[in-house]
């Protein structure tokens, strides 16, 4: 495999790993933010004595500007969309890896024929040996990239399933926090 293709596949795999980890951390942070906002909001609303309102210093509700412009619900939906984009990129990376792997043997045969026809005898053995070693390295690289991308696929599916599960089981809490942040009344 030529160096540019190697760099592209390694860079793509590295990008996928970093992006997946980043989205997983963002999802965990947004789930945590939703729980924190929901707990803080419920503590302030459970006070039966209207005359003794608790101090806002202990149980202050974060401003939407501190959390960001989006609610945890909106952030999780965006993360789900970004995970779907990563799945598409990963699929294209698998297709490209498979395509290059299947046609690399044809490229090696063509290069061997060109070396046998055009290169002088004294350089032929060295070039064919180099071609053989680079083919062995490429096969190991394909296997390594394939394993890393399978891990990325598993990680993306796991995060996506967790985000979907969290949204489906706690949608009422997320909607309540969304309404609270955006000032939407329930009535």
N, CA, C and O of each residue as an XYZ file, in Angstrom:
748
protein
N       0.857     -1.161      0.000
C       0.000      0.000      0.000
C       0.909      1.232      0.000
O       1.860      1.296      0.779
N       0.628      2.194     -0.854
C       1.436      3.410     -0.912
C       1.355      4.204      0.400
O       0.372      4.097      1.134
N       2.389      4.995      0.688
C       2.427      5.733      1.952
C       1.248      6.691      2.149
O       0.773      6.864      3.271
N       0.782      7.303      1.081
C      -0.334      8.242      1.219
C      -1.601      7.504      1.648
O      -2.352      7.991      2.493
N      -1.836      6.336      1.068
C      -3.004      5.552      1.457
C      -2.870      5.059      2.893
O      -3.841      5.057      3.648
N      -1.653      4.637      3.269
C      -1.424      4.216      4.653
C      -1.751      5.352      5.609
O      -2.458      5.165      6.600
N      -1.226      6.533      5.298
C      -1.463      7.693      6.164
C      -2.959      8.014      6.235
O      -3.471      8.359      7.300
N      -3.654      7.902      5.106
C      -5.092      8.196      5.090
C      -5.866      7.192      5.946
O      -6.746      7.581      6.713
N      -5.544      5.913      5.819
C      -6.254      4.903      6.604
C      -5.926      5.022      8.093
O      -6.814      4.903      8.937
N      -4.665      5.253      8.411
C      -4.280      5.403      9.816
C      -4.903      6.671     10.391
O      -5.398      6.662     11.518
N      -4.884      7.763      9.622
C      -5.499      9.009     10.076
C      -6.994      8.869     10.255
O      -7.554      9.370     11.230
N      -7.648      8.192      9.319
C      -9.090      7.968      9.439
C      -9.444      7.144     10.655
O     -10.412      7.442     11.355
N      -8.660      6.101     10.910
C      -8.899      5.257     12.080
C      -8.668      6.036     13.366
O      -9.432      5.911     14.322
N      -7.613      6.840     13.386
C      -7.325      7.656     14.566
C      -8.431      8.675     14.802
O      -8.855      8.888     15.938
N      -8.897      9.301     13.730
C     -10.001     10.258     13.848
C     -11.246      9.584     14.408
O     -11.908     10.132     15.290
N     -11.565      8.404     13.902
C     -12.753      7.695     14.363
C     -12.649      7.362     15.856
O     -13.623      7.502     16.596
N     -11.471      6.924     16.290
C     -11.287      6.586     17.698
C     -11.441      7.822     18.580
O     -12.130      7.783     19.600
N     -10.798      8.917     18.182
C     -10.869     10.145     18.972
C     -12.286     10.721     18.991
O     -12.769     11.148     20.039
N     -12.942     10.732     17.844
C     -14.298     11.279     17.771
C     -15.280     10.445     18.590
O     -16.165     10.991     19.249
N     -15.123      9.134     18.548
C     -16.009      8.264     19.319
C     -15.824      8.492     20.815
O     -16.801      8.594     21.557
N     -14.577      8.571     21.255
C     -14.312      8.820     22.676
C     -14.859     10.186     23.094
O     -15.440     10.324     24.170
N     -14.671     11.183     22.245
C     -15.155     12.526     22.558
C     -16.680     12.555     22.672
O     -17.220     13.157     23.600
N     -17.370     11.913     21.743
C     -18.834     11.883     21.800
C     -19.336     11.091     23.001
O     -20.359     11.438     23.591
N     -18.625     10.037     23.365
C     -19.004      9.275     24.549
C     -18.891     10.113     25.813
O     -19.761     10.059     26.682
N     -17.814     10.890     25.912
C     -17.649     11.773     27.071
C     -18.707     12.867     27.096
O     -19.226     13.203     28.161
N     -19.035     13.432     25.923
C     -20.082     14.458     25.863
C     -21.435     13.879     26.282
O     -22.203     14.529     26.992
N     -21.717     12.663     25.841
C     -22.996     12.037     26.204
C     -23.068     11.820     27.709
O     -24.098     12.088     28.327
N     -21.985     11.338     28.300
C     -21.974     11.118     29.747
C     -22.145     12.441     30.495
O     -22.852     12.496     31.501
N     -21.506     13.496     30.012
C     -21.624     14.805     30.657
C     -23.053     15.324     30.582
O     -23.560     15.870     31.562
N     -23.713     15.163     29.433
C     -25.087     15.644     29.283
C     -26.071     14.836     30.113
O     -27.033     15.391     30.643
N     -25.845     13.545     30.234
C     -26.705     12.730     31.089
C     -26.532     13.161     32.538
O     -27.506     13.256     33.285
N     -25.294     13.421     32.933
C     -25.017     13.903     34.286
C     -25.635     15.284     34.526
O     -26.201     15.532     35.591
N     -25.529     16.186     33.540
C     -26.137     17.511     33.668
C     -27.642     17.415     33.845
O     -28.219     18.145     34.650
N     -28.281     16.527     33.105
C     -29.728     16.366     33.230
C     -30.091     15.902     34.628
O     -31.053     16.400     35.215
N     -29.340     14.959     35.169
C     -29.626     14.477     36.519
C     -29.415     15.587     37.545
O     -30.217     15.741     38.466
N     -28.340     16.360     37.390
C     -28.065     17.441     38.338
C     -29.155     18.501     38.304
O     -29.621     18.950     39.352
N     -29.561     18.901     37.114
C     -30.597     19.935     36.994
C     -31.918     19.421     37.535
O     -32.636     20.143     38.227
N     -32.235     18.188     37.226
C     -33.494     17.606     37.675
C     -33.518     17.498     39.199
O     -34.541     17.796     39.815
N     -32.410     17.079     39.822
C     -32.351     16.972     41.274
C     -32.420     18.338     41.935
O     -33.123     18.505     42.931
N     -31.706     19.313     41.399
C     -31.724     20.656     41.979
C     -33.104     21.277     41.859
O     -33.578     21.946     42.777
N     -33.742     21.053     40.724
C     -35.074     21.605     40.511
C     -36.087     20.963     41.461
O     -36.956     21.656     41.990
N     -35.989     19.666     41.682
C     -36.957     18.987     42.543
C     -36.735     19.343     44.003
O     -37.702     19.377     44.764
N     -35.508     19.610     44.430
C     -35.259     19.996     45.818
C     -35.912     21.332     46.133
O     -36.462     21.513     47.219
N     -35.855     22.262     45.198
C     -36.437     23.571     45.440
C     -37.958     23.548     45.378
O     -38.603     24.373     46.025
N     -38.539     22.643     44.632
C     -39.993     22.597     44.477
C     -40.681     21.804     45.587
O     -41.903     21.879     45.715
N     -39.938     21.051     46.388
C     -40.533     20.210     47.428
C     -40.656     20.937     48.772
O     -40.976     20.297     49.774
N     -40.420     22.209     48.824
C     -40.486     22.957     50.074
C     -41.951     23.283     50.391
O     -42.560     24.096     49.696
N     -42.530     22.657     51.438
C     -43.938     22.897     51.734
C     -44.173     24.244     52.422
O     -45.268     24.797     52.320
N     -43.183     24.775     53.110
C     -43.331     26.034     53.840
C     -42.921     27.188     52.941
O     -41.738     27.362     52.650
N     -43.896     27.981     52.500
C     -43.631     29.071     51.567
C     -42.860     30.199     52.236
O     -42.088     30.893     51.574
N     -43.059     30.397     53.551
C     -42.384     31.496     54.247
C     -40.886     31.262     54.435
O     -40.129     32.225     54.557
N     -40.450     30.025     54.459
C     -39.020     29.772     54.653
C     -38.442     29.150     53.381
O     -38.282     27.934     53.279
N     -38.145     29.987     52.453
C     -37.551     29.548     51.191
C     -36.072     29.280     51.444
O     -35.391     30.120     52.033
N     -35.559     28.126     51.012
C     -34.153     27.815     51.273
C     -33.220     28.758     50.521
O     -33.572     29.333     49.492
N     -32.040     28.891     51.064
C     -31.034     29.760     50.462
C     -30.622     29.218     49.101
O     -30.414     28.014     48.950
N     -30.502     30.089     48.119
C     -30.105     29.606     46.794
C     -28.634     29.242     46.708
O     -28.199     28.689     45.698
N     -27.862     29.536     47.739
C     -26.427     29.248     47.695
C     -26.175     27.750     47.685
O     -25.292     27.284     46.965
N     -26.932     26.982     48.467
C     -26.697     25.544     48.544
C     -27.262     24.792     47.345
O     -26.615     23.893     46.807
N     -28.437     25.153     46.940
C     -29.120     24.401     45.889
C     -29.432     25.287     44.692
O     -30.563     25.290     44.208
N     -28.481     26.012     44.223
C     -28.720     26.933     43.120
C     -28.912     26.166     41.817
O     -28.201     25.199     41.543
N     -29.861     26.599     41.034
C     -30.096     25.997     39.725
C     -29.194     26.706     38.734
O     -29.171     27.935     38.668
N     -28.452     25.924     37.966
C     -27.538     26.511     36.998
C     -28.292     27.310     35.948
O     -29.382     26.938     35.512
N     -27.689     28.399     35.563
C     -28.238     29.202     34.480
C     -28.045     28.446     33.173
O     -27.067     27.714     33.027
N     -28.961     28.610     32.219
C     -28.754     27.968     30.918
C     -27.458     28.417     30.253
O     -26.885     27.679     29.451
N     -26.993     29.620     30.580
C     -25.733     30.079     30.008
C     -24.549     29.320     30.575
O     -23.541     29.157     29.887
N     -24.646     28.842     31.833
C     -23.576     28.044     32.412
C     -23.530     26.659     31.787
O     -22.453     26.100     31.578
N     -24.666     26.124     31.499
C     -24.747     24.793     30.910
C     -24.441     24.858     29.417
O     -23.872     23.921     28.858
N     -24.802     25.917     28.796
C     -24.703     26.058     27.354
C     -26.063     26.502     26.856
O     -27.023     26.561     27.624
N     -26.146     26.808     25.603
C     -27.412     27.271     25.044
C     -28.410     26.146     24.849
O     -29.600     26.399     24.660
N     -27.943     24.910     24.892
C     -28.817     23.778     24.627
C     -29.082     22.987     25.897
O     -28.241     22.936     26.795
N     -30.230     22.382     25.965
C     -30.557     21.521     27.097
C     -29.860     20.176     26.909
O     -29.399     19.868     25.809
N     -29.780     19.375     27.965
C     -29.200     18.040     27.822
C     -29.931     17.190     26.778
O     -29.309     16.374     26.097
N     -31.245     17.378     26.650
C     -32.007     16.639     25.643
C     -31.530     16.989     24.236
O     -31.286     16.103     23.417
N     -31.401     18.277     23.964
C     -30.928     18.714     22.643
C     -29.504     18.238     22.384
O     -29.174     17.828     21.271
N     -28.661     18.294     23.412
C     -27.287     17.828     23.248
C     -27.227     16.336     22.957
O     -26.458     15.899     22.101
N     -28.036     15.552     23.664
C     -28.035     14.107     23.407
C     -28.549     13.778     22.012
O     -28.049     12.855     21.368
N     -29.530     14.517     21.545
C     -30.017     14.283     20.177
C     -28.949     14.641     19.147
O     -28.805     13.953     18.136
N     -28.202     15.709     19.399
C     -27.102     16.057     18.494
C     -26.001     15.011     18.535
O     -25.432     14.665     17.500
N     -25.699     14.509     19.714
C     -24.679     13.456     19.837
C     -25.126     12.214     19.082
O     -24.318     11.568     18.415
N     -26.410     11.874     19.183
C     -26.929     10.715     18.442
C     -26.756     10.918     16.936
O     -26.385      9.984     16.226
N     -27.019     12.123     16.450
C     -26.830     12.437     15.035
C     -25.351     12.327     14.650
O     -25.029     11.776     13.597
N     -24.461     12.838     15.484
C     -23.024     12.761     15.201
C     -22.537     11.318     15.212
O     -21.667     10.953     14.422
N     -23.089     10.493     16.100
C     -22.730      9.077     16.101
C     -23.160      8.406     14.796
O     -22.441      7.557     14.269
N     -24.315      8.778     14.282
C     -24.768      8.223     13.002
C     -23.835      8.644     11.864
O     -23.565      7.852     10.961
N     -23.346      9.875     11.901
C     -22.384     10.323     10.887
C     -21.092      9.521     11.011
O     -20.513      9.120     10.001
N     -20.634      9.284     12.247
C     -19.428      8.475     12.442
C     -19.623      7.047     11.925
O     -18.699      6.451     11.372
N     -20.816      6.510     12.105
C     -21.094      5.169     11.558
C     -20.993      5.165     10.038
O     -20.473      4.214      9.455
N     -21.477      6.205      9.400
C     -21.374      6.310      7.942
C     -19.904      6.403      7.513
O     -19.491      5.732      6.567
N     -19.122      7.227      8.201
C     -17.695      7.354      7.876
C     -16.978      6.031      8.099
O     -16.130      5.638      7.297
N     -17.314      5.343      9.183
C     -16.693      4.055      9.464
C     -17.051      3.025      8.399
O     -16.206      2.225      7.999
N     -18.284      3.043      7.946
C     -18.694      2.143      6.864
C     -17.879      2.418      5.603
O     -17.400      1.487      4.956
N     -17.720      3.702      5.250
C     -16.916      4.047      4.070
C     -15.461      3.644      4.244
O     -14.812      3.232      3.282
N     -14.942      3.759      5.464
C     -13.572      3.334      5.738
C     -13.428      1.823      5.571
O     -12.428      1.352      5.031
N     -14.425      1.058      6.032
C     -14.403     -0.398      5.829
C     -14.457     -0.749      4.345
O     -13.743     -1.645      3.895
N     -15.291     -0.056      3.591
C     -15.379     -0.318      2.146
C     -14.046     -0.018      1.474
O     -13.588     -0.798      0.639
N     -13.414      1.103      1.825
C     -12.131      1.456      1.227
C     -11.051      0.450      1.612
O     -10.250      0.049      0.768
N     -11.023      0.041      2.877
C     -10.038     -0.960      3.303
C     -10.228     -2.278      2.565
O      -9.257     -2.897      2.128
N     -11.465     -2.699      2.428
C     -11.747     -3.947      1.714
C     -11.366     -3.836      0.243
O     -10.777     -4.756     -0.325
N     -11.703     -2.713     -0.365
C     -11.371     -2.489     -1.771
C      -9.856     -2.528     -1.986
O      -9.374     -3.199     -2.898
N      -9.122     -1.823     -1.160
C      -7.655     -1.786     -1.301
C      -7.057     -3.153     -1.024
O      -6.122     -3.563     -1.712
N      -7.574     -3.872     -0.028
C      -7.053     -5.193      0.307
C      -7.257     -6.179     -0.846
O      -6.349     -6.945     -1.170
N      -8.431     -6.166     -1.464
C      -8.694     -7.108     -2.537
C      -7.879     -6.807     -3.792
O      -7.486     -7.724     -4.514
N      -7.628     -5.533     -4.052
C      -6.904     -5.192     -5.266
C      -5.413     -4.999     -5.056
O      -4.690     -4.722     -6.013
N      -4.935     -5.140     -3.819
C      -3.497     -4.981     -3.577
C      -2.700     -6.119     -4.203
O      -1.573     -5.900     -4.646
N      -3.250     -7.317     -4.251
C      -2.531     -8.438     -4.866
C      -2.353     -8.216     -6.372
O      -1.326     -8.589     -6.937
N      -3.339     -7.618     -7.010
C      -3.212     -7.300     -8.432
C      -2.149     -6.234     -8.668
O      -1.401     -6.296     -9.644
N      -2.090     -5.267     -7.775
C      -1.082     -4.210     -7.891
C       0.311     -4.791     -7.721
O       1.232     -4.415     -8.446
N       0.476     -5.703     -6.772
C       1.783     -6.338     -6.544
C       2.192     -7.158     -7.761
O       3.361     -7.130     -8.147
N       1.268     -7.883     -8.372
C       1.582     -8.655     -9.579
C       2.011     -7.735    -10.721
O       2.972     -8.027    -11.433
N       1.305     -6.638    -10.887
C       1.647     -5.678    -11.934
C       3.027     -5.069    -11.681
O       3.825     -4.924    -12.607
N       3.304     -4.715    -10.429
C       4.614     -4.156    -10.104
C       5.721     -5.183    -10.338
O       6.793     -4.829    -10.828
N       5.478     -6.440     -9.996
C       6.475     -7.495    -10.233
C       6.743     -7.666    -11.722
O       7.895     -7.825    -12.128
N       5.701     -7.636    -12.536
C       5.884     -7.753    -13.990
C       6.688     -6.587    -14.538
O       7.552     -6.773    -15.394
N       6.409     -5.386    -14.049
C       7.154     -4.211    -14.511
C       8.610     -4.319    -14.093
O       9.506     -4.010    -14.879
N       8.855     -4.756    -12.855
C      10.243     -4.906    -12.378
C      10.966     -5.956    -13.204
O      12.120     -5.753    -13.582
N      10.312     -7.076    -13.492
C      10.953     -8.137    -14.269
C      11.281     -7.697    -15.696
O      12.278     -8.143    -16.264
N      10.460     -6.833    -16.275
C      10.679     -6.416    -17.660
C      11.655     -5.253    -17.789
O      12.457     -5.230    -18.722
N      11.605     -4.289    -16.874
C      12.334     -3.046    -17.071
C      13.591     -2.876    -16.221
O      14.484     -2.121    -16.606
N      13.685     -3.543    -15.098
C      14.801     -3.323    -14.174
C      15.950     -4.274    -14.516
O      15.730     -5.445    -14.829
N      17.192     -3.745    -14.450
C      18.356     -4.614    -14.689
C      18.423     -5.754    -13.658
O      17.858     -5.657    -12.568
N      19.116     -6.817    -14.023
C      19.170     -8.038    -13.216
C      19.767     -7.779    -11.834
O      19.306     -8.358    -10.850
N      20.779     -6.925    -11.739
C      21.432     -6.710    -10.439
C      20.528     -6.009     -9.419
O      20.747     -6.167     -8.218
N      19.529     -5.248     -9.851
C      18.613     -4.569     -8.930
C      17.299     -5.336     -8.724
O      16.530     -5.051     -7.806
N      17.069     -6.307     -9.596
C      15.800     -7.026     -9.584
C      15.539     -7.737     -8.250
O      14.436     -7.653     -7.711
N      16.541     -8.429     -7.722
C      16.357     -9.194     -6.479
C      16.035     -8.261     -5.307
O      15.174     -8.569     -4.483
N      16.722     -7.137     -5.238
C      16.483     -6.187     -4.140
C      15.072     -5.597     -4.208
O      14.369     -5.517     -3.201
N      14.680     -5.191     -5.397
C      13.347     -4.605     -5.544
C      12.232     -5.613     -5.276
O      11.228     -5.282     -4.645
N      12.409     -6.846     -5.759
C      11.391     -7.865     -5.503
C      11.324     -8.214     -4.018
O      10.241     -8.458     -3.486
N      12.485     -8.240     -3.343
C      12.512     -8.489     -1.902
C      11.814     -7.345     -1.143
O      11.052     -7.577     -0.204
N      12.097     -6.106     -1.576
C      11.440     -4.950     -0.957
C       9.923     -5.002     -1.174
O       9.146     -4.706     -0.267
N       9.524     -5.378     -2.368
C       8.105     -5.495     -2.680
C       7.437     -6.568     -1.815
O       6.306     -6.391     -1.363
N       8.137     -7.670     -1.590
C       7.615     -8.748     -0.762
C       7.478     -8.304      0.697
O       6.473     -8.596      1.345
N       8.497     -7.593      1.215
C       8.447     -7.111      2.604
C       7.358     -6.055      2.789
O       6.663     -6.052      3.805
N       7.209     -5.167      1.821
C       6.167     -4.138      1.954
C       4.769     -4.764      1.885
O       3.841     -4.287      2.537
N       4.623     -5.829      1.096
C       3.342     -6.549      1.041
C       3.025     -7.208      2.374
O       1.873     -7.208      2.808
N       4.041     -7.772      3.029
C       3.850     -8.385      4.343
C       3.464     -7.329      5.370
O       2.574     -7.549      6.192
N       4.138     -6.176      5.320
C       3.806     -5.081      6.237
C       2.383     -4.579      5.984
O       1.643     -4.298      6.927
N       2.012     -4.472      4.729
C       0.661     -4.000      4.396
C      -0.400     -4.955      4.926
O      -1.437     -4.518      5.426
N      -0.145     -6.256      4.821
C      -1.118     -7.233      5.333
C      -1.289     -7.095      6.843
O      -2.404     -7.179      7.357
N      -0.171     -6.881      7.557
C      -0.261     -6.683      9.010
C      -0.994     -5.384      9.328
O      -1.782     -5.328     10.273
N      -0.737     -4.348      8.545
C      -1.409     -3.061      8.756
C      -2.912     -3.189      8.504
O      -3.711     -2.638      9.260
N      -3.302     -3.904      7.460
C      -4.728     -4.127      7.193
C      -5.399     -4.808      8.376
O      -6.477     -4.401      8.809
N      -4.753     -5.845      8.892
C      -5.318     -6.572     10.019
C      -5.454     -5.661     11.240
O      -6.490     -5.662     11.904
N      -4.407     -4.882     11.535
C      -4.436     -3.963     12.666
C      -5.546     -2.924     12.503
O      -6.309     -2.684     13.438
N      -5.640     -2.310     11.331
C      -6.681     -1.307     11.093
C      -8.078     -1.923     11.165
O      -9.012     -1.299     11.667
N      -8.210     -3.129     10.669
C      -9.494     -3.811     10.711
C      -9.922     -4.054     12.159
O     -11.081     -3.834     12.509
N      -8.986     -4.510     13.003
C      -9.302     -4.774     14.409
C      -9.660     -3.484     15.134
O     -10.629     -3.451     15.894
N      -8.891     -2.421     14.910
C      -9.186     -1.138     15.549
C     -10.547     -0.613     15.102
O     -11.306     -0.091     15.919
N     -10.862     -0.745     13.825
C     -12.151     -0.253     13.329
C     -13.321     -1.105     13.824
O     -14.419     -0.583     14.017
N     -13.109     -2.381     14.028
C     -14.150     -3.224     14.638
C     -14.403     -2.743     16.071
O     -15.550     -2.661     16.510
N     -13.321     -2.426     16.798
C     -13.460     -1.879     18.149
C     -14.233     -0.561     18.111
O     -15.118     -0.335     18.936
N     -13.900      0.307     17.156
C     -14.625      1.582     17.018
C     -16.101      1.342     16.724
O     -16.965      2.016     17.286
N     -16.387      0.397     15.858
C     -17.777      0.074     15.534
C     -18.527     -0.390     16.774
O     -19.654      0.042     17.021
N     -17.912     -1.258     17.546
C     -18.523     -1.733     18.785
C     -18.744     -0.576     19.759
O     -19.799     -0.495     20.388
N     -17.773      0.310     19.889
C     -17.873      1.448     20.790
C     -18.976      2.410     20.351
O     -19.749      2.887     21.182
N     -19.052      2.697     19.052
C     -20.090      3.598     18.547
C     -21.480      2.997     18.775
O     -22.396      3.699     19.204
N     -21.639      1.710     18.492
C     -22.929      1.069     18.726
C     -23.282      1.069     20.215
O     -24.440      1.273     20.580
N     -22.299      0.843     21.061
C     -22.556      0.827     22.507
C     -23.019      2.204     22.995
O     -24.000      2.310     23.731
N     -22.314      3.244     22.583
C     -22.695      4.603     22.999
C     -24.071      4.958     22.439
O     -24.904      5.535     23.139
N     -24.302      4.613     21.181
C     -25.589      4.906     20.559
C     -26.734      4.184     21.269
O     -27.794      4.766     21.503
N     -26.516      2.930     21.606
C     -27.545      2.182     22.336
C     -27.789      2.780     23.717
O     -28.934      2.869     24.159
N     -26.726      3.189     24.400
C     -26.888      3.770     25.727
C     -27.639      5.099     25.663
O     -28.527      5.352     26.477
N     -27.286      5.942     24.701
C     -27.980      7.222     24.554
C     -29.451      6.984     24.224
O     -30.325      7.648     24.781
N     -29.728      6.053     23.334
C     -31.127      5.740     22.990
C     -31.889      5.199     24.199
O     -33.036      5.577     24.438
N     -31.247      4.320     24.953
C     -31.876      3.760     26.149
C     -32.141      4.855     27.171
O     -33.228      4.915     27.745
N     -31.171      5.712     27.401
C     -31.323      6.806     28.367
C     -32.468      7.736     27.961
O     -33.275      8.136     28.800
N     -32.535      8.075     26.682
C     -33.616      8.951     26.220
C     -34.980      8.272     26.317
O     -35.967      8.903     26.694
N     -35.031      6.992     25.978
C     -36.336      6.324     25.987
C     -36.845      6.048     27.399
O     -38.055      6.052     27.622
N     -35.956      5.812     28.348
C     -36.420      5.516     29.706
C     -36.639      6.765     30.553
O     -37.444      6.742     31.484
N     -35.939      7.851     30.244
C     -36.039      9.060     31.064
C     -36.491     10.274     30.265
O     -36.091     11.399     30.563
N     -37.309     10.057     29.270
C     -37.703     11.167     28.397
C     -38.481     12.236     29.164
O     -38.353     13.422     28.862
N     -39.277     11.839     30.140
C     -40.036     12.819     30.911
C     -39.093     13.761     31.657
O     -39.311     14.972     31.671
N     -38.056     13.218     32.271
C     -37.080     14.060     32.981
C     -36.384     15.015     32.028
O     -36.190     16.189     32.342
N     -36.011     14.505     30.863
C     -35.327     15.359     29.888
C     -36.243     16.472     29.380
O     -35.809     17.609     29.192
N     -37.499     16.138     29.163
C     -38.453     17.157     28.705
C     -38.696     18.181     29.809
O     -38.791     19.377     29.534
N     -38.797     17.719     31.067
C     -38.965     18.657     32.178
C     -37.785     19.621     32.280
O     -37.975     20.823     32.467
N     -36.577     19.096     32.158
C     -35.387     19.955     32.218
C     -35.362     20.896     31.019
O     -35.016     22.069     31.153
N     -35.727     20.385     29.854
C     -35.789     21.226     28.653
C     -36.776     22.376     28.861
O     -36.467     23.528     28.560
N     -37.960     22.058     29.376
C     -38.967     23.090     29.637
C     -38.481     24.093     30.677
O     -38.729     25.292     30.553
N     -37.791     23.602     31.700
C     -37.273     24.486     32.744
C     -36.212     25.436     32.180
O     -36.232     26.631     32.476
N     -35.307     24.922     31.387
C     -34.226     25.743     30.827
C     -34.775     26.784     29.865
O     -34.327     27.930     29.875
N     -35.729     26.406     29.041
C     -36.262     27.325     28.035
C     -37.482     28.114     28.540
O     -38.091     28.865     27.778
N     -37.835     27.947     29.807
C     -38.915     28.734     30.401
C     -40.282     28.394     29.863
O     -41.137     29.275     29.773
N     -40.518     27.164     29.507
C     -41.811     26.738     28.989
C     -42.637     26.204     30.153
O     -42.196     25.316     30.882
N     -43.825     26.746     30.321
C     -44.707     26.337     31.421
C     -45.434     25.044     31.038
O     -45.716     24.792     29.866
N     -45.725     24.243     32.051
C     -46.444     22.986     31.807
C     -47.920     23.220     31.559
O     -48.597     22.349     31.012
N     -48.428     24.368     31.946
C     -49.867     24.627     31.834
C     -50.182     25.381     30.595
O     -51.346     25.687     30.337
